[in-house]
Amino acid sequence: MTSASMSRRTFAGAALAGTAALAATSVLPARHAAAAPAPLPPLPPLDPGALQAVIDDLEHPPSTAAQLRVDGTAGYWRGASGVADLGTRRPVTPHDKVRIGSITKVFVATVVLQLVAEGRVDLDAPVRRVLPGLLPARFGAVTVAHLLNHTSGLPDHVGIPEPKTAEEVFRHRFDHWTPQEWVATATHGPLKFAPGTRQEYRGINYALAALIVDKVTGRPYGQAVAARILRPLGLERTVVPGDDPRIHGRHVHGYLAMADGRLRDITTYDQSSSRGEGDMMSSTNDLDRMFTALFSGELLPPELLGRMFALPPDDVRMLDGSPARYTTGLQQATVNGVTLWGKTGETYGYKSAAFSTRDQRRRFVLAYHPTTARSGEESQLIARVADLLTRGPSAAGPATAPSVRPARAARP
């Protein structure tokens, strides 16, 4: 192990901010996949001027660029603002690669469910049986299903750095971890709760899920993602980087504001501590294609796709007491009475969101590039976009960020 890797737990604040900021004041109880989806309220017509104004506001949060695509049977729109590179001032395009953070989990969950469909993975299997030697015996009740919907109860990481400033982030940018070393940091102490009884969003769950893909397929999880999703869907700008810290080809640069106010390029950094949970790159066009294929049933049989829209039982709550909002690979948010399904993701200098109504009347992919990452302000842009895309004509006033419940995730 080379020193230690970056932890966004403190510096970036809770990665869950992206989730909570998208959720409105109440989350509707859509708990079981077998239930027929409730009729959706009417969707508002798209307001191009308002949408462009939202992504043109690169001060809230301070950002270098933003791009948005809206699709679905209820209308489509495209817009961008800012530059992909502060040095060349090249404009952002929807073909540019960006780091997508935790949207990686959607790809990993899809591959695991494909392996379930093939009879090669059992969701009820103890993780210790699938990955012998990684977890201690006291974690024997943790199953594959618990990993995928964040109900495992695994302990917090111990012995990883906690950068509190941009300068500290840069000091750790090339720290490297093997997957086994990273998992070992989350095996100290007892489980935080009995598996399946509570929900806590944790990246370590998907680090383990990626290792399951490695073990079952006999190759790195990125190769399985490429063979099963990227090549069949023609996602040419979506990449699992492996040990390469760089982004190749046309891409948007990420920056962090230093203590003296200057912006420093954070595009290149080691992603090993985010393997399987937040290391992938994609484009807004590719993400829209991925979510369209997933929601349309192109990637999974109906019974397994249904798990991605099935929240845990009502008595399973987040640690703060709020309703569970994560399924197998996705998260649910209800804004202005409209229930959306998708995922947020963030890494230093990059933040993304990809959401859709289940019937795909309205989908959106948003990618932007905050230069600070501290307390949840970084999620305000997601909240404003979601509000504009769901707020009916009876709702007066400008888009505002919904209330955010403080919640913590180990990794964004």
C-alpha positions in Angstrom: 0.0 0.0 0.0 1.3 3.4 -0.9 0.6 5.7 2.0 -3.2 6.3 2.0 -5.9 7.3 -0.3 -8.2 10.3 -0.5 -11.3 10.2 1.7 -14.0 12.6 0.7 -15.9 11.9 3.9 -14.8 15.1 5.6 -13.6 17.4 2.9 -16.5 16.8 0.5 -19.1 16.4 3.3 -21.6 13.6 3.1 -21.8 12.1 -0.3 -25.4 11.6 0.5 -25.9 15.4 0.0 -26.6 14.7 -3.6 -29.3 12.2 -2.6 -30.9 14.3 0.1 -30.8 17.5 -2.0 -32.8 15.8 -4.7 -35.4 14.5 -2.3 -38.2 16.9 -1.5 -39.7 17.3 1.9 -41.4 13.9 1.7 -40.4 10.6 0.0 -43.3 8.6 -1.2 -43.4 4.9 0.0 -42.8 3.0 -3.2 -41.7 -0.1 -1.3 -42.4 -3.2 -3.4 -41.5 -4.0 -7.0 -44.7 -6.1 -7.4 -47.0 -3.2 -6.9 -48.2 -1.4 -10.1 -46.6 2.1 -10.4 -49.0 4.8 -9.2 -50.2 7.3 -11.8 -47.8 10.2 -12.1 -48.9 13.8 -11.8 -48.8 15.8 -14.9 -45.3 17.0 -15.8 -44.8 20.7 -16.6 -43.8 21.8 -20.1 -40.1 22.5 -20.4 -39.0 26.1 -20.0 -35.8 26.5 -22.1 -35.0 30.0 -20.7 -35.3 28.8 -17.1 -33.2 25.7 -17.7 -30.5 27.7 -19.4 -30.5 30.2 -16.6 -30.1 27.5 -14.0 -27.0 26.0 -15.6 -25.6 29.5 -16.4 -25.5 30.2 -12.7 -22.0 28.9 -12.0 -21.7 30.7 -8.7 -24.2 28.5 -6.8 -22.2 26.4 -6.3 -19.0 27.9 -7.6 -18.3 25.8 -10.7 -16.3 25.9 -13.9 -18.9 24.3 -16.2 -22.3 22.6 -16.3 -24.3 20.6 -18.9 -27.8 19.3 -18.9 -29.8 17.0 -21.2 -33.5 16.4 -20.7 -35.2 13.6 -22.6 -38.3 11.5 -22.5 -41.8 11.4 -24.1 -42.6 14.7 -22.3 -40.0 16.7 -24.2 -36.3 17.2 -24.7 -33.8 20.0 -24.2 -30.0 20.4 -24.3 -27.8 23.1 -22.7 -24.3 23.8 -21.5 -22.4 26.5 -19.8 -18.8 27.2 -18.9 -15.6 25.7 -20.3 -14.1 22.2 -20.3 -10.5 23.6 -19.8 -9.6 26.8 -18.1 -6.4 27.0 -20.1 -7.8 26.6 -23.6 -11.3 28.0 -22.8 -12.8 25.1 -24.9 -16.6 24.9 -24.5 -18.2 21.9 -22.9 -19.9 19.4 -25.2 -22.1 16.4 -24.4 -19.4 14.1 -25.9 -16.8 15.1 -23.2 -15.9 12.5 -20.6 -16.5 13.3 -17.0 -15.9 11.4 -13.8 -19.3 10.1 -12.7 -18.6 9.0 -9.1 -21.2 6.9 -7.6 -23.2 6.4 -10.8 -20.6 3.7 -11.2 -22.8 1.7 -8.8 -25.6 1.5 -11.3 -23.3 -0.4 -13.7 -22.0 -2.7 -11.0 -25.4 -3.6 -9.7 -26.6 -4.3 -13.3 -23.8 -6.7 -13.9 -24.3 -8.5 -10.6 -28.0 -8.9 -11.4 -27.1 -10.2 -14.8 -25.0 -12.9 -13.1 -28.0 -13.6 -10.8 -30.1 -14.2 -13.9 -27.5 -16.6 -15.2 -27.5 -18.6 -11.9 -23.9 -17.6 -11.2 -24.6 -15.4 -8.2 -27.1 -16.0 -5.4 -28.4 -12.8 -3.8 -28.9 -14.6 -0.5 -25.4 -16.0 -0.4 -23.2 -14.8 2.5 -20.5 -12.6 1.2 -17.9 -14.6 3.2 -18.8 -17.6 1.1 -18.4 -15.9 -2.2 -15.3 -14.0 -1.2 -13.6 -16.2 1.4 -10.9 -14.6 3.6 -12.0 -11.0 3.2 -14.5 -10.5 6.0 -14.3 -11.8 9.6 -16.6 -14.5 10.8 -18.7 -12.0 12.8 -19.8 -10.6 9.5 -21.3 -13.9 8.4 -24.9 -12.7 8.1 -24.0 -10.1 5.4 -25.3 -11.3 2.0 -24.8 -10.1 -1.5 -28.3 -8.5 -1.4 -27.4 -6.5 1.7 -24.4 -5.0 -0.2 -26.5 -4.0 -3.2 -29.1 -2.1 -1.2 -26.8 -0.7 1.5 -28.3 -2.7 4.4 -25.1 -4.6 5.3 -24.2 -2.7 8.5 -20.5 -2.8 7.8 -18.3 -0.7 10.1 -16.8 2.7 9.2 -13.3 2.8 7.7 -10.4 2.9 10.1 -6.9 4.2 9.2 -7.7 6.2 6.1 -6.9 9.9 5.5 -9.5 12.6 6.1 -8.6 15.6 4.0 -10.1 18.8 5.3 -8.6 21.2 2.8 -7.9 21.2 -0.9 -4.2 21.2 -0.2 -4.6 18.0 1.8 -6.5 16.5 -1.1 -3.6 17.1 -3.5 -1.1 15.6 -1.0 -3.0 12.3 -1.2 -4.0 12.4 -4.9 -1.7 9.5 -5.9 -2.1 7.3 -2.9 -2.9 3.7 -4.0 -4.8 0.9 -2.4 -5.4 -2.7 -3.5 -9.1 -3.7 -3.2 -8.2 -6.1 -0.4 -6.4 -3.3 1.5 -9.3 -1.0 1.1 -11.8 -3.6 2.3 -9.6 -4.4 5.3 -10.1 -0.8 6.6 -13.8 -1.5 7.0 -13.5 -4.7 9.0 -12.6 -3.4 12.4 -15.1 -3.7 15.2 -18.6 -5.1 15.1 -21.3 -4.6 12.5 -23.1 -1.2 13.0 -26.5 -3.0 12.9 -27.9 -6.4 12.1 -27.9 -6.8 8.3 -31.2 -6.0 6.6 -32.5 -4.0 9.6 -31.3 -0.5 8.7 -29.9 1.3 5.7 -26.7 3.3 5.5 -25.3 4.4 2.1 -21.7 3.0 2.0 -19.3 2.8 -0.8 -17.6 -0.2 0.7 -20.7 -2.3 -0.2 -19.9 -1.8 -3.9 -16.2 -2.3 -3.5 -17.2 -5.8 -2.4 -19.8 -6.2 -5.1 -17.1 -5.4 -7.7 -14.9 -8.1 -6.1 -17.7 -10.5 -6.5 -17.9 -9.7 -10.2 -14.1 -10.3 -10.4 -14.4 -13.7 -8.6 -17.4 -15.0 -10.5 -16.3 -13.9 -14.0 -12.6 -14.5 -13.6 -11.7 -11.0 -14.8 -11.6 -7.5 -13.5 -15.0 -6.0 -13.0 -14.3 -3.3 -15.6 -13.9 -6.0 -18.3 -17.3 -7.5 -17.4 -18.9 -4.0 -17.5 -17.4 -3.4 -20.9 -18.5 -6.8 -22.3 -22.0 -6.8 -20.9 -23.0 -3.1 -21.1 -20.6 -0.7 -22.8 -20.0 -2.6 -26.0 -23.6 -3.9 -26.5 -25.0 -0.3 -26.0 -22.2 1.4 -28.0 -21.1 3.5 -25.0 -17.8 4.5 -26.5 -17.1 7.3 -24.0 -17.7 5.3 -20.9 -14.6 3.9 -19.2 -13.6 1.8 -16.2 -10.1 3.2 -15.7 -8.5 0.5 -13.7 -5.2 1.8 -12.3 -4.9 4.7 -14.8 -5.3 8.0 -13.0 -5.8 10.0 -16.2 -8.8 10.7 -18.4 -7.9 10.1 -22.1 -9.6 11.8 -25.0 -11.9 14.8 -24.9 -12.9 15.5 -21.3 -13.9 18.2 -18.9 -11.3 19.1 -16.4 -12.0 19.3 -12.7 -10.6 22.0 -10.4 -10.4 22.7 -6.7 -10.1 26.1 -5.1 -7.0 26.5 -3.0 -6.7 28.5 0.2 -5.3 31.5 -1.8 -8.3 31.4 -4.2 -6.5 30.0 -7.2 -8.0 27.0 -9.0 -5.8 23.9 -9.3 -6.5 21.1 -11.8 -7.6 17.9 -10.0 -8.5 15.9 -13.1 -5.8 13.3 -12.7 -5.7 11.3 -9.5 -5.7 7.8 -8.3 -9.1 6.1 -8.2 -8.1 2.9 -6.5 -10.0 3.6 -3.3 -13.2 4.2 -5.3 -12.9 0.9 -7.3 -16.4 -0.4 -8.1 -18.1 2.3 -6.2 -17.1 5.5 -7.9 -14.2 5.2 -10.4 -16.0 5.2 -13.8 -16.0 8.0 -16.4 -18.8 8.6 -19.0 -20.5 11.4 -20.9 -24.0 12.8 -20.6 -25.0 11.2 -23.9 -23.7 7.8 -22.8 -25.4 8.0 -19.4 -28.7 8.8 -21.0 -28.3 5.8 -23.3 -27.5 3.6 -20.3 -30.5 4.6 -18.3 -32.8 4.4 -21.3 -31.7 0.8 -21.9 -31.9 -0.1 -18.2 -35.3 1.2 -17.6 -36.6 -0.2 -21.0 -35.6 -3.7 -19.9 -32.8 -4.2 -22.4 -30.3 -5.2 -19.7 -32.2 -7.3 -17.2 -35.2 -9.6 -17.1 -38.4 -8.0 -15.5 -38.1 -9.7 -12.1 -34.6 -8.6 -11.6 -35.1 -5.1 -13.0 -38.0 -4.8 -10.5 -35.4 -5.1 -7.7 -33.9 -1.8 -8.8 -37.3 -0.2 -8.1 -38.0 -2.0 -4.8 -37.1 -0.2 -1.6 -36.5 -2.2 1.6 -39.6 -2.8 3.9 -41.1 0.2 5.6 -39.5 -0.7 9.0 -36.0 -0.4 7.5 -34.9 3.2 8.0 -31.8 5.3 7.4 -29.7 5.8 10.5 -31.2 9.3 11.0 -34.7 7.7 11.1 -35.7 8.9 7.6 -37.3 6.4 5.1 -34.9 4.2 3.2 -34.3 5.6 -0.2 -31.8 3.1 -1.8 -32.7 0.1 -3.9 -30.5 -2.4 -5.6 -28.3 0.1 -7.5 -30.6 3.1 -7.6 -32.0 5.7 -5.3 -35.5 7.2 -5.1 -36.4 10.8 -4.8 -39.8 12.5 -4.9 -39.8 16.1 -6.0 -43.1 18.1 -6.3 -45.0 14.8 -6.1 -43.1 13.2 -9.0 -41.1 10.1 -8.1 -37.7 9.9 -9.8 -35.3 7.0 -9.9 -31.6 7.2 -10.6 -28.3 8.1 -9.0 -26.1 10.9 -8.0 -22.3 10.8 -8.1 -19.3 13.0 -7.1 -15.6 13.1 -7.0 -13.3 16.0 -6.5 -14.1 18.6 -9.3 -17.0 16.5 -10.7 -20.7 16.1 -9.8 -23.4 14.3 -11.8 -27.0 13.2 -11.5 -29.0 10.9 -13.8 -32.7 10.4 -13.0 -35.9 9.4 -14.7 -39.5 8.7 -14.0 -40.0 5.0 -14.2 -42.1 5.3 -17.4 -39.4 7.6 -18.9 -41.7 10.5 -19.6 -39.0 12.6 -18.2 -35.3 11.8 -17.9 -32.4 14.1 -17.2 -28.6 13.9 -17.0 -26.7 16.7 -15.3 -23.0 17.0 -15.1 -21.2 20.0 -13.5 -17.9 20.9 -11.9 -17.9 22.4 -8.4 -14.6 23.9 -7.3 -15.5 23.6 -3.6 -16.9 20.6 -1.7 -17.8 21.2 1.9 -21.3 21.1 3.3 -24.0 20.2 0.7 -24.0 23.5 -1.2 -22.6 21.5 -4.1 -26.0 19.7 -4.5 -28.0 22.9 -5.0 -27.8 22.7 -8.7 -29.3 19.2 -8.8 -32.1 20.4 -6.6 -32.9 23.4 -8.8 -32.9 21.3 -12.0 -35.1 18.6 -10.5 -37.5 21.3 -9.3 -37.8 22.9 -12.7 -38.5 19.6 -14.4 -41.2 18.6 -12.0 -42.9 21.8 -10.7 -46.4 22.2 -12.1 -47.9 25.5 -13.1 -49.7 25.9 -9.8 -46.3 26.0 -7.9 -45.4 29.7 -7.9 -42.0 31.2 -7.2 -38.4 30.4 -8.3 -36.8 27.0 -7.9 -35.3 26.5 -4.5 -33.2 23.7 -3.0 -35.4 21.3 -1.0 -34.5 20.7 2.6 -31.5 18.5 3.2 -31.3 15.9 6.0 -27.8 15.6 7.2 -26.6 12.0 6.4 -23.3 10.6 5.9 -21.8 8.1 3.4 -18.3 6.8 3.6 -17.7 7.4 -0.1 -19.4 9.6 -2.7 
